[in-house]
Amino acid sequence: MTYPPKLFTPGPVDLFDETRAALGQQVPHMSHQGWIDLYVETVQMVKQVFQTENDLILLTAPGSGAIETGLASLFQAGDKVIVVRNGMFAERLVQILTCYRCQILAVEGPWGEAIHVEAVADLYRQHPDAAGVAVVANETGTGVCNPVEELAQLAHSHGSPIFVDAVSGMGGYDLPVDRWELDLLVTSSNKAFEMAPGVGMLSVNERAWAAIDAKSETANRGWYYNLSTWKQARSKAAFPFPSTPPTAYIAGLHASLKRILEVETLAGHWARYAWAQRVLRSGLRAIGFQMLAADAIASPTVTTVYRRPEMASIDELRDYLLDVHNILIATGGGPLTGQIARISHMGKASTQEYLTCLLLAVEDFLRSARGIDVPVGASLIGLHEEERWY
Ligand SMILES: Cc1ncc(COP(=O)(O)O)c(C=O)c1O
């Protein structure tokens, strides 16, 4: 097929028309007052989604670039950093911190479960000099939410900051930065913000700034991916960037945020994702699939589902959906390779139109490729049970 597949991947996601239209415009110049006004409004809207009054920085970066910026700014070589290690993206935190020669104190947890806060408390007792905690809020590799509010309280009780990778979480559910005192939190544009990849977003509170400012001048922290550089630029009110900002992408982000906040409302946006999660989980269960994550800790943005026992690998389903239905899903990594599919309900994937296509295509796979007799439409049970359709 020549046209792009429908995306059910946990980033990038299929975009709504308003955002696509904004991305199709001529590239704005950063000194033009029209764009500066749009930038200021975009920052305010991002802050609304983060529920924060903190400093908010927009970088040209994928999620990993925003994470690296945050970690490299907050910690330095030799720091002991407690890392909640229970999934694919927790491994990314470990890799980045290792590059900056931090000492990793890992709290290991099974992939598919949330971490126990008590295990982190134990580690703090053993290492009262730990420099802070790093955690993935919504582990995209397993579809599990970690208890970031409790972890933040724990870190603060030991006088240290928390770093939160909310790349696939922020915007998808209620993750209040100020209320939970999430000191340095990062996300990116191509997940629950429903935009193309390219804009990294960081919020930094006073506790995080204090830790950043206290780092030695000689720490290896680079220039662009260094929040001290951004702090300096911020004091030049007319142009708070150290280099050329991603003007066109910020215009796209602006369009998406307008749709989310003004048309849908933030609560409505979360409700659509929660609805899509319920529709998907009940539909897949109705045709014999089991979920990896328990309902209580299941991610509102990505659902992880085991292969049925008749299947040798989940890749069979992924390949069939792509070849026959032009639908792209993601699969698991690490110990979950071949075992699980990761199906996103962000962007257009959280609409009735997309969910119906996906669920009927999975049914077709079971009948046509696997000879399993499921009644046509059995997986749409959630759509019939729910009061509201999106
Ligand atoms: C939780 C989480 N962290 C980090 C990343 C890395 O983001 P990127 O691929 O944009 O660098 C992802 C990407 O899916 C993610 O889901």
The ligand as an SDF file (V2000), in Angstrom:
LIG
                    3D

 16 16  0  0  0  0  0  0  0  0999 V2000
    8.4360    6.7780   28.4080 C   0  0  0  0  0  0  0  0  0  0  0  0
    9.3290    7.0990   27.2480 C   0  0  0  0  0  0  0  0  0  0  0  0
   10.5270    7.6550   27.4810 N   0  0  0  0  0  0  0  0  0  0  0  0
   11.3700    7.9810   26.4780 C   0  0  0  0  0  0  0  0  0  0  0  0
   11.0360    7.7480   25.1660 C   0  0  0  0  0  0  0  0  0  0  0  0
   12.0030    8.1270   24.0720 C   0  0  0  0  0  0  0  0  0  0  0  0
   11.4340    9.1260   23.2890 O   0  0  0  0  0  0  0  0  0  0  0  0
   12.0600    9.4370   21.8410 P   0  0  0  0  0  0  0  0  0  0  0  0
   11.9300    8.1920   21.0390 O   0  0  0  0  0  0  0  0  0  0  0  0
   11.1990   10.5560   21.3480 O   0  0  0  0  0  0  0  0  0  0  0  0
   13.4550    9.8400   22.0420 O   0  0  0  0  0  0  0  0  0  0  0  0
    9.8070    7.1610   24.8700 C   0  0  0  0  0  0  0  0  0  0  0  0
    9.4340    6.8690   23.4850 C   0  0  0  0  0  0  0  0  0  0  0  0
    8.5020    6.1490   23.1930 O   0  0  0  0  0  0  0  0  0  0  0  0
    8.9350    6.8390   25.9340 C   0  0  0  0  0  0  0  0  0  0  0  0
    7.7490    6.2910   25.7000 O   0  0  0  0  0  0  0  0  0  0  0  0
  1  2  1  0
  2  3  1  0
  2 15  2  0
  3  4  2  0
  4  5  1  0
  5  6  1  0
  5 12  2  0
  6  7  1  0
  7  8  1  0
  8  9  2  0
  8 10  1  0
  8 11  1  0
 12 13  1  0
 12 15  1  0
 13 14  2  0
 15 16  1  0
M  END
$$$$
